[in-house]
Amino acid sequence: MKKLMALLLAAVLVFSLAACAGDAPTGDSPTAEPGVSNEGPEKPDDSTEKPADSGEEIKVAFITQSLSNASQAYAWTQFQKYADEYGFTVTVFEEDYDPQNGVAAIGTCIAQGYAAICINPTDPSAIIPALMEAKEAGIIIGMYSSEIPPGNEQYRDFMCGTDDFMAGEVAAQTLMEAFPDGANVVEVGGQSGHDAQIKRHDGFVATIEGSNIKVLDSQNCEAWASEDAMAIMEDFIVAYGDDIDVVYCHWDVGATGCIEALKNAGMEDVYVIGVDGCSVGYDQVREGTQALSIGQSFSQMTQDAFTNITKILNGEDFEEVVWTALDIVTIDTIDNFPYPEW
């Protein structure tokens, strides 16, 4: 009996040892060290949201020459209108036509961690050093309704605006069609040195070159102010009188001052061209005191700028230059367009 029990215990011991041997690691299955995964490299975390969806406040600055400029005052309403749709908090800074105020505003944006700046500066050249600092700080720079001087494009991410050179071309083409036998023109330019003023002049001059359109005189304003345009027009009337057939004014509100000067001089048959497409321009076209208003959409321009900012924040491709379409508003076409909100 004792021998039988001993044999049974030995058999159980051998079975147990064999079972334990089956659980031991083999040479093909290395033992994991504490804290180290045997499942290969850790996969990237795909749960991180894109910058525009991070839930953090995305501050966007609108730096403009002055809100006394009707187009820029309206543009600011569009920044406020579309900000929530894009998840932005927007703030406006006025230069009051002093470039140093623009430089100070850019410095404030750097210090306060703004994500983006949209700027329509008084003097694009004067703000370049400040834009360089903003770019180095990682702020997105969008030129708005105005381009940076050629050769400095690396200091902005994009430009959204009207092709002001084309606006000058359209003014000239319409004029040549209206006066196939030629005409005498005086040009009342916008704010001297401003990007829009330069290009609206250059496009006009380039298009009439070699034609029978004669420019009697051209003078720019100190600011986009109707009273400046009126004073220049009064001087033109004294100098050229009834020889003036056409007035090409760089903006509709300035055309108002020109029209007033013409009325005071009893010259009511002069062909007046303006640019902007604001309510004043539409009203003057409807009244017959302005022959042409070349319109631009600040609503679309603002949405284009916000779209580009969003794409840059999200690391997506974007258009570096976005032109908004021009509206050719005459007494024959005015009913084809919605009445402007500014």
C-alpha positions in Angstrom: 0.0 0.0 0.0 2.8 2.4 0.9 4.5 1.6 -2.4 1.3 2.4 -4.3 0.9 5.8 -2.6 4.5 6.7 -3.3 4.0 6.0 -7.0 0.9 8.1 -7.1 2.7 11.1 -5.5 5.6 10.8 -7.9 3.2 10.9 -10.9 1.5 14.0 -9.6 4.9 15.7 -9.1 6.0 15.0 -12.6 2.7 16.3 -14.1 3.0 19.5 -12.2 6.5 20.2 -13.3 5.5 19.6 -17.0 2.6 22.0 -16.7 4.9 24.8 -15.2 7.4 24.3 -18.0 4.7 25.0 -20.6 4.2 28.5 -19.1 7.9 29.5 -19.2 9.1 32.1 -21.8 10.8 30.8 -24.9 13.7 32.2 -26.9 11.2 33.5 -29.5 9.1 35.5 -26.9 11.2 38.0 -25.0 10.1 38.9 -21.6 8.7 42.5 -21.4 10.5 44.9 -19.2 8.4 47.0 -16.8 6.9 50.1 -18.5 7.9 49.0 -22.1 5.3 47.9 -24.6 6.0 44.9 -26.9 3.3 46.2 -29.4 5.7 48.4 -31.5 6.1 52.2 -31.6 3.3 54.2 -29.9 0.8 55.6 -32.4 0.3 59.3 -32.7 -2.6 60.8 -30.8 -5.3 61.6 -33.4 -7.6 63.2 -30.8 -5.8 66.6 -30.9 -8.1 69.3 -32.4 -6.9 71.6 -35.1 -6.0 75.1 -34.0 -9.3 76.7 -35.2 -11.2 74.1 -33.2 -9.1 74.3 -30.0 -11.8 76.1 -28.0 -9.3 78.9 -27.2 -10.1 82.5 -28.0 -8.8 83.4 -31.5 -8.2 87.1 -31.5 -8.1 88.9 -34.9 -7.2 92.6 -35.2 -8.5 95.0 -37.9 -6.1 97.9 -38.3 -7.4 100.6 -40.5 -6.5 104.1 -41.5 -9.6 105.6 -40.0 -13.2 104.8 -39.4 -14.1 108.2 -40.7 -13.4 106.6 -44.1 -16.8 105.3 -45.1 -15.5 102.1 -46.8 -13.4 101.2 -43.7 -16.3 101.9 -41.3 -18.4 99.5 -43.3 -15.6 97.0 -43.5 -15.5 97.0 -39.7 -19.2 96.1 -39.6 -18.5 93.1 -41.7 -15.6 92.0 -39.4 -18.1 92.1 -36.6 -20.9 90.4 -38.6 -18.8 87.3 -39.6 -16.6 86.9 -36.6 -18.8 84.5 -34.7 -19.3 82.4 -37.8 -15.5 81.8 -38.0 -15.0 81.6 -34.2 -13.0 84.8 -34.0 -12.9 87.7 -31.5 -12.3 90.9 -33.4 -10.9 94.3 -32.4 -10.5 97.4 -34.4 -7.5 99.8 -34.2 -7.5 103.2 -36.0 -4.4 104.8 -37.3 -6.2 108.2 -37.7 -4.0 108.5 -40.8 -0.8 108.4 -38.7 1.4 105.3 -39.6 2.9 105.4 -36.1 -0.4 104.5 -34.7 -0.5 101.5 -36.9 3.0 100.5 -35.7 1.8 100.8 -32.1 -1.3 98.7 -32.8 0.9 95.9 -34.3 3.0 96.1 -31.1 -0.1 95.7 -29.0 -1.2 92.7 -31.0 2.2 91.0 -30.5 2.1 91.7 -26.7 -1.5 90.5 -26.3 -1.1 87.3 -28.4 -3.3 88.0 -31.3 -3.6 85.1 -33.8 -4.0 87.4 -36.9 -3.9 90.9 -38.1 -5.9 92.3 -41.1 -4.5 95.7 -42.0 -5.3 98.5 -44.4 -2.5 100.9 -43.6 -2.1 104.6 -44.2 1.5 104.1 -45.3 2.3 100.4 -46.2 6.0 101.1 -46.3 6.1 102.6 -42.8 4.7 99.4 -41.1 7.0 96.9 -42.7 9.5 96.7 -39.7 6.5 96.1 -37.4 5.0 93.5 -39.7 8.4 91.7 -39.6 8.2 91.5 -35.8 4.7 90.3 -35.9 5.6 87.5 -38.4 8.5 86.5 -36.2 6.0 86.3 -33.3 3.9 83.9 -35.3 1.0 86.2 -36.1 -0.8 85.7 -39.4 -0.6 88.9 -41.5 -3.4 89.7 -44.0 -3.3 92.8 -46.1 -6.9 94.0 -46.5 -8.0 96.2 -49.4 -4.4 97.3 -49.8 -1.2 95.5 -50.8 2.3 95.7 -49.3 4.9 97.4 -51.5 6.5 95.1 -54.1 9.4 93.0 -52.9 8.0 92.8 -49.3 5.4 90.1 -49.8 7.3 87.8 -47.5 6.1 90.0 -44.6 2.5 89.1 -45.1 0.7 85.8 -45.5 -2.0 86.9 -47.9 -3.8 89.9 -49.5 -7.6 90.2 -50.0 -8.9 93.1 -51.9 -10.0 94.8 -55.1 -7.7 94.9 -58.1 -7.3 98.6 -58.0 -5.2 98.6 -61.2 -8.1 96.9 -62.9 -10.5 99.6 -61.5 -8.4 102.2 -63.2 -8.5 100.1 -66.4 -12.3 99.9 -66.2 -12.6 103.6 -65.7 -10.5 104.3 -68.8 -12.2 101.7 -71.0 -15.7 103.1 -70.0 -14.5 106.6 -70.7 -13.1 105.7 -74.1 -16.4 104.0 -75.1 -18.4 107.1 -74.0 -16.1 109.5 -75.8 -14.9 107.8 -79.0 -13.8 111.1 -80.5 -11.7 112.0 -77.4 -12.2 114.0 -74.2 -10.3 116.2 -71.7 -10.0 114.7 -68.2 -9.0 115.9 -64.8 -8.0 113.3 -62.2 -8.7 113.7 -58.5 -6.6 111.0 -56.8 -7.2 109.4 -53.5 -4.9 109.7 -50.5 -1.4 110.3 -51.9 0.9 107.3 -51.6 -1.9 104.9 -50.7 -1.8 101.6 -52.6 -5.3 102.1 -54.0 -4.5 105.6 -55.1 -1.3 104.5 -56.9 -2.9 101.6 -58.7 -6.2 103.4 -59.7 -4.0 106.0 -61.3 -1.6 103.6 -62.9 -4.3 101.4 -64.4 -6.1 104.5 -65.8 -3.0 106.0 -67.4 -1.8 102.7 -68.8 -5.1 102.1 -70.5 -5.6 105.6 -72.1 -2.0 105.6 -73.4 -2.0 106.1 -77.2 -5.7 107.1 -77.2 -7.3 110.5 -77.9 -8.1 110.9 -74.2 -6.1 113.9 -72.8 -5.4 114.3 -69.1 -5.4 118.1 -68.4 -4.2 117.7 -64.8 -4.0 115.2 -61.9 -3.7 115.8 -58.2 -3.9 113.6 -55.2 -5.6 114.3 -51.8 -4.0 114.3 -48.4 -6.7 111.9 -47.1 -9.7 110.2 -48.4 -11.8 113.3 -47.6 -14.6 114.7 -49.7 -13.6 118.3 -48.8 -10.1 117.6 -50.2 -11.5 116.4 -53.5 -13.8 119.5 -53.6 -10.9 121.9 -53.1 -8.8 120.2 -55.8 -11.8 120.3 -58.2 -12.4 124.0 -57.5 -8.7 124.7 -58.5 -9.2 122.6 -61.7 -12.3 124.6 -62.6 -10.4 127.9 -62.2 -7.5 126.6 -64.3 -9.4 124.7 -67.1 -13.1 125.8 -66.9 -15.3 124.5 -69.7 -12.4 122.5 -71.3 -13.1 119.8 -68.7 -15.2 117.0 -70.1 -14.6 114.3 -67.6 -13.7 114.0 -63.9 -12.0 110.7 -62.8 -12.2 110.6 -59.0 -10.6 107.7 -57.2 -13.6 107.2 -54.8 -17.3 107.9 -54.8 -17.4 110.1 -51.7 -14.7 112.2 -53.2 -16.8 112.4 -56.3 -19.4 114.1 -54.1 -17.1 116.9 -53.5 -16.2 117.2 -57.2 -19.9 117.2 -58.1 -20.6 120.0 -55.6 -17.8 122.1 -57.0 -19.1 121.6 -60.5 -22.6 122.6 -59.5 -21.3 125.7 -57.8 -19.6 126.6 -61.1 -22.7 125.9 -63.2 -21.0 122.9 -64.9 -23.6 120.1 -64.8 -22.8 118.2 -68.0 -19.4 116.9 -66.9 -19.0 113.1 -67.0 -18.0 112.0 -63.5 -16.4 108.6 -62.7 -16.0 107.3 -59.1 -14.7 104.0 -57.5 -16.0 102.1 -54.5 -19.7 101.3 -55.2 -21.0 102.8 -51.9 -24.5 104.1 -51.4 -23.4 107.6 -52.1 -22.1 106.5 -55.5 -25.3 104.6 -56.3 -27.4 107.6 -55.4 -25.3 109.9 -57.6 -25.6 107.5 -60.5 -29.3 107.3 -60.0 -29.5 111.1 -59.8 -27.5 111.5 -63.0 -24.7 113.5 -61.4 -22.2 110.6 -61.6 -21.9 108.5 -64.8 -20.1 105.5 -63.4 -19.4 103.9 -60.0 -16.9 101.0 -60.0 -18.0 98.9 -57.0 -16.1 96.6 -54.7 -17.5 94.1 -52.1 -16.1 94.5 -48.6 -18.5 91.8 -47.4 -16.8 89.3 -49.7 -13.4 90.7 -48.9 -13.9 90.1 -45.2 -15.1 86.6 -45.7 -12.1 85.8 -48.0 -9.7 87.1 -45.3 -11.4 85.1 -42.5 -11.4 82.0 -44.7 -7.6 82.4 -45.3 -6.9 82.9 -41.6 -8.9 79.7 -40.8 -7.0 77.7 -43.4 -3.7 78.9 -42.2 -4.6 78.0 -38.6 -5.6 74.5 -39.7 -2.5 74.0 -41.8 -4.4 73.9 -45.1 -3.6 75.4 -48.5 -4.8 78.9 -49.1 -4.8 81.6 -51.8 -2.1 84.1 -51.3 -3.9 86.8 -53.3 -7.7 86.9 -53.5 -9.3 89.5 -55.8 -13.0 90.5 -55.3 -15.0 91.1 -58.4 -15.8 94.6 -59.7 -19.3 95.9 -60.3 -19.8 98.3 -63.2 -22.6 100.5 -62.1 -24.2 102.9 -64.6 -27.7 104.2 -65.0 -28.3 101.2 -67.3 -27.0 98.6 -65.0 -27.7 99.9 -61.5 -30.8 97.8 -61.1 -28.8 94.6 -61.6 -27.0 95.1 -58.3 -28.3 95.1 -54.6 -28.2 98.6 -53.0 -25.0 98.8 -51.0 -25.1 98.8 -47.2 -22.5 101.5 -46.7 
